[in-house]
Each structure stands twice: as C-alpha cells, then as structure tokens.
Amino acid sequence: SGGGGSELTDTAEQLLARFQRLQAEFDGVATTAETVLRGTVVDRDGELATVETPPGTVRAIVDTDAEAGDTVEVGIRADTVTLNAPPAAPEPAGTSARNQFAGTVERIDEGDSIALVALAVDPDTTLSAVVTDTSLDKLDITTGAELVASFKATATVGVIPAIEQSGPDESS
C-alpha cells in the first residue's frame, strides 16, 4: 500500500526555495525585540515627525493623522539599532542614522552567534539592539559599558496608541 510519488519541476523547486527564504526572513522579523517609546509630536515634515520621548528627541515616520501635540508610540526594532563606543560614534550630521542615544549596557542575552544588548538610555528606558558575537568582542561590549545607539528615522515608526484612537465607549 505504497503511495505514489511526485516530482517537482525546476520552477516549483525555485518557488519553494524562495518561499523558504522569505519565511526565514519573516521569522527573523517576527521575533526581533522592539523598544516602544511613548512621546509627543513636536513637529511634522511630511511623513516624518519629531517626537519628544523620555530619553530624548526621535525623528520617525509617524502616522499621518498625528499632529503636533499628539501622543504617539515610537517603535524601534532591535535589528535596526547600531552600537558604537562613544569616541567612535559618528556625529548625527555625518550619518543617515541621525537618532542617537548614549547609554549604559544593562544586560546582554547571548545566543549561539548573536546577542540582544539592553542599553539603559535613561532611568526608565532600555533600548534593545541585536549584535553579532564578533561585535560583542570587537566593541568590548560588557555590562556597564558606555555605548552610543544609533538608528535611522526611516526605520523608526510612530503610531497613535489604540486607546487614543478609539472614541468614547458607546456600549452603555
């Protein structure tokens, strides 16, 4: 009672390989840590806005419904954050990653070949960054180390919090 076999065409093999690559990419994105900062829009320039957050000012792509004075939540994915030792950190004007926060390494969660670094950028805010083991060694990243985190405005997204978007409860 053996079953029949099937053979994939070259096109089907290529499609399957592409699907597997995309799935691996998606899985990586779906499991990436994200730091969410709550702040106030202080200025808009098209899709970009300047948002004042507890650790400092952030430029981000922000929901077009958000205006100056509105509260937004800014998401910063850990895989979009780069870390530098303070003397080596580029000046914001000399890089496309103009958002920068200085901080102290609070925690390092090491995997097989990458690590999640938690950087305390103010007393109540920790910014997450994913780095390779090579970067951990090369930058001598250890708990207590002083680092500068940089991230691009175009990799940072601000949205109006769901609670702010919903109107009054009409169920009464």
N, C-alpha and C positions, 0 to 999 in steps of 0.2 A: 504494500500500500504506500509506495513512494510517491511523493508529489512531483509535479512537473517542475522543470527548471525554467528560469528566464534569464535572458542575457540583455544587458543594457547596451544601447548604441553608444557611440563615441559622444554624441551630443548629450545624451542622458547622463553619461559619466561626468561630462564637463558641468552640466547643470547641477548635479548632485554635489560636486566638489565646490562649486560657487556657493550653493546653499550652506554647506558646512562651514565655509569661511565666514559667510555673513552671520551664521548662527553663533560662531565663536566670538565674532566682533560684538554682537548684541549681548551675549552673555557677559562679556567683559564690561560693557557699558552698564548693563543692568545691575551689576554687583559692585560698581565703583562707589566708594563713600562720597558723600556730598556734605558740604558745610552750608547751612542756611543762615543768613544774616537778616534780621528784621531792621528796616530803616525807613527813612523819609526821603521822598524825591525832592531834591532842591533845585534841579534844573533839567530841562529837556533839550535835546538837539536831534530831531528826527526820531529814529528808533532807539537811540542811546539816551541814557539819563544818568545824572549824577545823583547818587544816593548816599545820604549820611547814615552810617551804621555805627554801633558802639566802638568797634576798633578803628574806624576812620572812614574816609570817603572812598566810594567804589563807583567806577564807571561800568555800566552794564547795558545790555539790550533789555529794555523794560516794556512790559505790556503797554500798548499804545493808549489804553484807557486811563493809565496812571498819569496824573498831573502833579505839578509842584504842590507839596504839602501832603500828598497821599502816602499812606503806609504801604510798603511793598516788602516781599521776601525775596532776597537775592540768593540764588543757588550757585555754588562754586564746586564743581566736580573735582575730586582729589587728583584725577589724572590730567587735569589742565593746569595744575599748580607746579611751578618750578621753584627749587630752593637754591639759595646761594649763601656763601659765607658773607657777612656784611662788607668786608673790603672789596669783594669781587662782584657784589650786586651791581647790575647796570643802573645808571641813572634812568628814571622813568622817561625822560625825553629821548634817550638813546636806544629805546627798545619798543616793540609793539605791545609788550606786556606792561602797560603803564600802571596797573593796580599793584601796589606793593604794601606789605605789612611786615614789620620786624617783629620777631617773637623768640620765645624760648622753647626748645623741644621738651614737651611734657611726657610723651610716651612714644615708643616705637614698637609696632606689632610686625614682627618679621615672618615672612612666608618662606617658600623654597628659594625664590630668586628675586622677589620684590618685598618691599616693606611699606607699611602705612605709618606715616610720621604725623603725630599730633603736635601742632605748634601753637602755644598759648600766645595769642596776639593782643589780648587784653585780659583783665582779671576774670571775665566771664565768657570769653570766646576762644574756642580752639579751632584752628583751621587745619584740615587734613590734606596731606599730599602723599601721592604714591611715588616711590623712587625705587630704582634697582639696587640690588646689593652692592654693585660696583659704585654707585653714587654714595651709598652709606659710607663705604670705606674711603672713597676719594675725597669726600667733603668732611670726613671725620664726624659724621652725624651721630651724636650720643645724647642721652637725656641730659638736659641742662645747657646744651649748646645754643648759642645765639645764631639765628639764621634770618634771612630775608626771603619771604614768599612773594612770588610774582605771578600774575595771571592776567590774561587778555580780557578786555571789555567784551569782545565778541564771543568769548567762551563763558561768559557770565550772564545769567538770565534772571530778570526780576519779574515777579508776578504779584498781582494784588491778592492777598490772602483770601481763601474761600470764605471765611467768616465776614470779611469786609465786603465781598461781592454780593452776598445774599441780603435780601431785603428783610423787612420785619416778618416775623412768623405769622402767617395768615391762617393757622390751623385752629385758632380759638373761636 
